[in-house]
Amino acid sequence: MLTATTNAPAAELERRWSAANYHPLDVTLVAGEGAWVTAEDGTRYLDLLSAYSALNFGHRHPRLVAAAHAQLDRLTLTSRAFHNDQLGPFCAELADLVGMDGVLPMNTGAEAVETAIKASRRWAYERRDIPADEAVIVVADGNFHGRTTTIVGFSSDPDARRGFGPFTPGFVGVPFGDLDAVRAVLGGPVAAVLVEPVQGEAGVIVPPEGYLRGLREMCDRAGVLLVLDEIQSGLGRTGTTLACDHEGIRPDVLLLGKALGGGIVPLSAMVARRDVIDVFTPGSHGSTFGGNPLACAIGREVVAMLRTGEPQRRAAELGTVLRDALRGLEHVAAVRTRGLWAGVDLADGMPPARAACEALAGRRVLVKDAHQHTLRIAPPFVITEDELRWAVDQLRSALAELCP
């Protein structure tokens, strides 16, 4: 019976047997190379999502695949009960790339955020003498830091929160981009300020110029940690190694993920000042797969590629092409870009963004909606200028067809 059932189309099996916690487009992908993916019926699509920036370097980048194969032939997992020969070099090379002191590797972005929450609280109790269990972390409305119970508890998205309470206390939300709102809540038991330099899930929301510098100055004066979640915005996506490079600042705690695993394995990291890293002691935090040699070998190759500066330059140059092409679109209310990353708000009266995604899929271009009326665009860095312009032309035609 099971053998007969599993001969059904893959999408049908997914709908029947998996949890319905996603609503994917009706495209079943079986292969990918560079900026292109192939569906089971042989149709090729241009990927403008890059798995939410996990595929910054494209599908099956030769250098990353080679690094993975080489490590697969040697050693894949040890747990942290033993040393492995990839973890130390990975931590050293990543810390050097971003100019910080130490690294704690994990697997998913949400794990990195949870790690930072734990570190910020313990740091506040040990270094600032905040009373036990009273530490507060300031967060921004519209944030997306993951989907664990703690994280959705301080989300302002009702879909993320509904039915999952009670939630963990110790978080205060303020409007994103509003320095006065942050200033009003700093002091007392505040341990850290946690924000995304650019809000990705919210629709590529870019804060006002000077926002990150202002946060850095406020946190310095108040003696609290600045924690930047660059899981989507980091590692070249905005045309610089980190999005915070646009304002010339460094946080006390930096969170990385997605592209760090090269689109091959989950790999995330909390990168921080030494006094923050050092709050962890044996037994206080861990992960069976965190820092595994396979992920670290791939992560080292990602770092080596970024060290040349070429991916960042390419994202910046292609980002200018994307920005200029998108600004000429009709049926659009707003376009926001930062490097090779864009949020496109559809004009009032247009169908939901999901309809635009479906229309684009019919034109062999894959994008994803963000909430009701926004398209988010994040092509891999290996896309060409001609492919990028062709994709925007398909978007222009799709919007014209959808216009009431």
Buried (B, 14 or more C-beta within 10 A) or exposed (E): EEEEEEEEEEEEEBEEEEEEEEEEBEBBBEEBBBBBBBBEEEEEBBBBBBBBBBBBBBBBBEBBBEBBEEBEEEBBEBEBEEEBEBBEBBBBBBBEBBEBBBBBBBBBBBBBBBBBBBBBBBBBBEBBEBEEEBBBBBBBBBBBBBBBEBBBBBBBBEEBBEEEEEBBEBBBBBEBBBBEBBBEBBEEBBBBBBBBBBBBBBBBBBBEEEBBBBBBBBBEEBEBBBBBBBBBBBBBBBBBBBBBBBBEBBBBBBBBBBBBBBBBBBBBBBBBBEBBBBBBEEEEBBBEBBBBBBBBBBBBBBBEBBEEEEBBBBBBBBBBBBBEBBEEBEBBEEBBBBBBBBBBBBBEEBBBBBBBBBBBBEBBBBBBBBBEBBBBBBBBBBBEEEBBBBBBEBBBEBBEEBEE
